[in-house]
Each structure stands twice: as C-alpha cells, then as structure tokens.
Amino acid sequence: MATALNEYLRIAEPHLPPRLISPAALANIEQIARLLPPVSASGFECRLGREEAQADFGVRFLATDGSRAMLAGRGDPDSALPSSLFTHPVWERLRRFGARWDTPGTLLQEEIGDVFLEFDVEGTPPDVPIPSFFIEYDRRAWRHLDALEESLALLWGEPLEPAVRARVVECLAALPPGGRVSAVGAMFSRRFDGVRLCLQGLGPDTMPGYLSRVGWPGPPAALETMLARVAGRVERMALSLDVGPAVLPKVGVECHLAESLHEADSERWASLLELLVEQGLCLPAKRQALVDWLGHTHLRSRPEALPGNLRALSASLGPKALPVFLRRINHLKLVLQPGQPPEAKAYLALLQRWLGHDGRRKRYVFGDLEEVRDAVLG
C-alpha cells in the first residue's frame, strides 16, 4: 500500500500518553496498522482500572471513504489490503463478505452501514492478525435477522447453528418498545461460536427486566448497582451480550454522551471519568490521559507531514479544503462478569475529516471527503 493506516497513527501518537498506551503497546498496534488501508475511522480500547498500559485496536470500514471497496478487493490498488492476509481462511471469508456488501442492490448493502474490525493486542502480533468482526446496521435497517444470517453465513462459512439462531430470535423478540439491535459481532479472535448482540434503546429502567426475560444468568443486584453508578450522567446506553445456545453471563453497558463526535465535550467526559475514579473503576492518571487525548490536529503549516494520500487529495481540492484529525472518546463501557468486580473501558476514536469553504453558499462545511468535495468543487 502506498499509504497505510500506521501513517495516521503517527499523527495521533504525540497525544497518546504512555500511561494510557505504552510505547511497546503502540508499536504492536502500528505493526497491525501497517497492513491496513488508511480508513477514516479507527481507535483504541483501553482498560481504565489497571496499571498496564495495553490497548486493543479497531478500524471501521465505510462506503464514504472507499474502504468498503478496499475490503471487497476493489478500489484504489495503492490502498489494497496485502495478499498475505488472504492466506488465512478468516480473511478469505472477510473478503467474500466485503464483495457482497459492496454489490449494489444486495440486502447487505441496503441494511449494513459500516463494519468494524477489532484486534486483540496482547504482545507482538502474528504475521496475519485475526480480528473480531462487527456489522453495524444502517439506521433505516429493518430486516435485521435476515442481514444477520446472511452476514454470519459468509463470515463463518456456514449457516448459524440452529440453537444459536433460536436464542438470537428470542433476544430480538424480547426487546421492549424502542429497543433495537444496532450491531452484531463474530468473535473470530476469541474462539466463540455464538454472536455478540449490541442493543440500543435500553436504559437503567428497562435493561434488568430485558435480561431477565432472555434468561441472563448473571446477578441482577450487581447489574442494578452498576447502572445506578452512571444513571443520569450519560445521554444513552447500549447493551452488549454474548449469545450461544444460551445467553452468557458476561455483559457490557456502553455509556455515550453527545450523538455527534464533532464536539470533544471535554468537561462532561472529565466529569463522568471522575465519577469512575471515585468508585475505583478508573485510575486517576488514566482519567487525565483521556482528557488530554481530546482535541484535533491539522497540518496546514506542515503539508509535508501529511500522509501521501491526504497530500494528493488536498492538492486536488485546492486551498479551500483542509484535512483534519479529530481525537474523541466514542464511549465508555462498564463490564460485568459474575465472580469478578466491574471493569471500565474507554473507546478512543481517531477520525479523519475535512473542512472546506463553499464559495457559492459562503459557508464552511465539515464532514467526509465526498461532502466537502461537492461543496468546494460544486
């Protein structure tokens, strides 16, 4: 690849305190990023209550930045995924999925908004790192079960096991009004043959009852205590649970603030993180490191420091468009596993966006490449 994702990470590196991600951990992440195309959204998963400065790594494939076509084996050959990855059957199946998702008129293109690969990084990665894979539904999606089954059949190489499918159907049917499945995960890297469901539209008042209806074997009192810690401090919650022939005990509760990632909202994140510090779920040094991460970077005065692909795009758009990197917290997650104390994680986002001036409408436009290109070039 002429430009790889590790070049984007280098721009973010000065803003990643070593108490959050150690130099050795970041070097391992960059080794994976060298194999991946320059997607416009990537990020890190950091554990907040432990001294170890380890992090997992995630990348998001989208239609709008061309990365969906890259996953499918189409698009710019300079940004192609290395052929060495496809010696592994998991990556072969990922490519088949990508080709189907990138085909107009298919169910997957109609229903799936983006996909997310998550790499567990616990040391020097193998030559062919194996990710977990999440399909994230478009907000207008309605054939959730059909898209789930087709996606997982492509990803696993076989249909969903009947007992797992039956339990997934029960979990979807038990959702309260306003509840919906937002994403489904195939956990390749963790040898789990079920699926992870990510559910939105649940809160402290509806989550315990929902889990009871689907046969969750965990402790309700511990869940209610965990939810009460953050109730009223977050704008919305999301529930993640692993579903095999039965619902597994471990659950995660995502805590989100503003819907838009364009605003850093440092004060509110700092307040929420301080609450976790007070309850022993976050180390003070990691709280400060997360607050320090928030911000943005542009390199107008140092265009030579831009990755090659962005330098070429900037030249084609002219002086009225500027590439920008946003550093955000996507969400915090509280994890409950019976027999263990609750755990807190932070999901950091690195987003590459564009700022452009629309001369006809005499206004600035901030967004993805297509949006800003249309405004600048008319």
N, C-alpha and C positions, 0 to 999 in steps of 0.2 A: 504494500500500500504506500502511495506517495506520502499521504498524511495518515497517521494513526491516532487513536484516542489518547495515547500517552502524552502527545503534544498539548492537548487541552489540559491534562492533569498538571503539567508543569506550570501552567499559568496559575492554577489554584494552589500549588504546593506552598508558596510563601504564607498562605493564610490558614494552613493546617497545623496548629500547634502540636508538637511532638507528644504532649500529654494525651492528645486525642488519638493520633495515628503516628506511631513511631516511624523514624526513617526506614527501619528494616521492613516494617509492615507496608509502608508506602512503596518501597522498592518491589515487593512481591506483587502489589496491586498493579504497578506500572508494567510489570512483566506480562500480566494478562492484557492490559490496555494496549500493548504494542501489537497484539493480534487482532484488535477490533477497529472498526472504522470510526471516523470522527462524528459520532452521533451527537445530537444537540442536547441530550439529557442523560446525565449519568450521576452517580452518587455513591455514598458510603454508609454502611450500617455500623454504628459504634455502640458498644456496651458502656453504660454510664456508671455502674456501681462497682466496677473492677479497676484495679490499678493497671492491668495490662492494656497497652495502647494498640490493640489489634482492631481491625475493621474488615468487614466483608465489602464486596464491590458489586455495584449494579449498573446496568446500561439499559436504556429504553430505545426500542426501535419504533419509528413513526413513519407515517406516509409523507408528512410535510417536509421532512429534511432529507428524503431519499434513502433513509436507512432501511425501510421496509423492502425496497428493491434490492438493497445490498444483501439482506438476509435471504432473499429469493435467488440470489446469484445473478441478478440483473443490475442495470445502472452503470455508474462510472467504474471502469475497470481499475482505475488508480485507487479506488476505495474498496476493492473486493476483499472479502474475507480470505485468509490464506488457505490454500488447498490442503495443507497438512491437517487442518481441523477435521476435514471430512473423511479422514481415515477411521474416525470413530463413529459407530452407528448412531449415537445420540445426535451428533452434529448432522449426519445424513438425514435423520428424521426432522431436525430443525429446518433444514433446507427445504424438504418437501412441504412442511407446514408453511414456510415463508412463501414458496411458489404459489401455493393455494390461496394464501391470504392476499397476495399481490395480484391475483387474477380478477379483473372486473366482472361483476355480476355474481360472484360466489357468495355463499352465506357468510363465510369468514370475513370477506371484505366489507360486507354490509353490517356485520354485528360487532367486529373487533376494532377498537380504537387504536390500541397500541399493544406491544408486548414488552415484557421486562425480563431480562436475564440477570440472575443473581449468583455470584460466585462466592462460595465459602473460601476464605483465605486464612489458613492456619499455619502457614510456613511457605517454603518455596513451592510455587505451583507446578503441576506437571506440564509436560510439553503440550498436551491437549487438555486444558481445563474444562471440567464438565459443570455447567450451570444448572440451577433450578430455573424453571420457566413459568412465567405468569402471563396469561392472556387477560387483557383488561378490556371490558366491554365498552363500546360506544354508548354515550348517554341515551341514545334513541333505541338501543337494542331491546328486543322483546323475545326473540327465540333463544333464550339463554341455554336451555337444556340441549337443544339441537346443536348450537355452536360449541358447547362444552364437549359433547360426544364426538363431533367431527374433529375438533382440535386435538383431543386427547387420543383418539384413534390414530391420528397422524403422528403425534409425538411419542406415544408408547409403542406404535407399530402393531397394535391390536385393539379391539374394542374394550371399552370399560368393563371390568368384571361385573357380572350381574348383581352380586351382593353389594358392591360399592355403589353401583348405579341406583339401586333401590334406596340406599341410605341417603344419597345425594338428593333424590327426588323428595324424600321425606323432609330433608333440611330446607329445601326450597319451598315446599308446601306449607311449612310451619312458620314462615316469615310473617310478621304482623303487617298490617296496612302501612304502606310507605317503605317497607323493607325490600331490599333488592340485592342480588349478587352483583358485585362490581368487578370481581376478578376471580380467576381460578388458577391454581398453581399445580404444576407437575414437578415434584421434588426429585429430579434425577440424581442430584448430588448426595441425597440423604437416604437412598435405598428405601424409599417409601412408595408403595404401590397404590396408595389411595390418592386423594386430591386434597388440596387446600382451598377452602372457600373463604373469600373475603366479602363480607356482608356490610352494606350500608343501611342507614335508616333505623338503626338501633341505638338506644341510649341507656342510661342507668335505670330507667323505669321499665324498659322492655327486654333488656338483654338477659337478666336472670331467668325470667319466665320462658323466653325463647330457648335457652339452653336446656332448661328442664324438659321442654316438650320434645327436643330431639334426642334426649337420653344422654346428655353430657354427664360423665361420671365424676366430675370434679366437685369440690366443696363450695356450695352456694354462699356460705357466710364469708369465705375468703374472697370470692369474686365481688360481693357487695361492698366489702371493706375497700378493696382495690378501686372500684368505681367511685366510691364516695370521696376518695382522696383527690380526684380531679374534677368531679362534677361541678359545673358552674364556671370552670376555668377554661374550658375548650368549647369551640364552636360546633364541632361534630365528632362523633366517634365511629369507628368501624371495627367489626369483629372478625378475627381470622381463626378458623378452626380446621383441624385435620380430620378428614372423613375417610374411613376404610369401610369394612363391613359394619363397624360401629364408629361412633364419634369418639375420638381420642381425648384424653384428659387435658392436654396442654392447649391453652387458648391465649390469644393475643388481642389486646384492645388498643387500636390506633387512636391517637389524640391529635386532632387537627385544629389549627387556628384559621386564619383567613383562607377563603377559597382560592384566591389568586396568589401565585408565587412571586408576582412582580414587586410586592412590598415586603421588605425584610421584617418589619414589625418586631424590632429588637426588644422593645420594652416588654411586650407581652410574653415573648419567649423567655426572656430573663426571669419574669415573674413566675411562670409555670415551672421552669427549671429550678428556681429557688425553693419552690414547694417540694419538689422531689428531693432536693438536698436535705431539707428539714426532716423528711421522712426516711432518710437513709438509702434512697434509691439512686442517688447521683452524687458523685464526688465533687466537692467544690471546684477543684481545678478543671474538671471536665465541663462543669457549668460555664465557667469563664471562657474556656476554649470554644464552646459552641457559640457563645455570644460574639466572640472575636471573629468567628468564621463568617458571620453575616455581612453582606456588602456586595459590591460589584467591581468589576475590572474592565477597563477599556484601554487600548494601546494606541490611541491616535497619535501620540507623540513618539511612539516606537513601533512603527509598522513592521520593521524587520523582525520584531519579536512575535508577530502573529504566525500561527501555523500556516503552511503553504496554501492550503485550500482556502482559508479565510482571506489571505492576502490577495489571491487571484479573484475571489468574489468581490472583495472591496474595490479592486481596480475596475471590475466590470460594472459596478454600480455607481462609481464616481464618488466625489467628495460629500455627497448628501446622505450617505449611508455609513453607519459605524457598527462594527461587530462589538457586542458586549457579552461579558460572562457574569451571570448572577450567581451568588453564593447564598443558598437558602437552607432552611430546615423544612423538609417536606412534612414530617410528622414525628411525634414520639410514640413509642409503643411500650405498653405495660404487659409483661408476660407472666402468666400464672400457670405453674405446673405443680400438681399435688406433691407434697413432701418437700418442696423447696420454697424459699422465700421469693416474693415477687421480684421481677427484674425489669429494669428500664433500659430502653434502647433509643437512640436518635438516628434518624434517617436524613442525612445531609444530601442536598441536591446541588449539582453544578449544571447550570442551564446556559446554553449559548443562544443569544437572541440578537436582534438587530434594531437599531434606532435610525430612522430615516426621516427626511423632511419632504412632505408632499407639497410641491410648489403650486399645484393647481388649487388645492384647498387651503394652502398656507397654514399647515399644522404639522406637528410631529406625529409619527406613527411608530409604535414599539410592538414588536412581535416576531413571528418566524420569518424566514427568508422570503417566502412567496408573498406574504402580506406586505412586507416592506418594499420588495422589488416592484410590485404592482403600483405602490404609492409613489415611488421615486421615479420610475421609468414611464409610468402612465400607460 
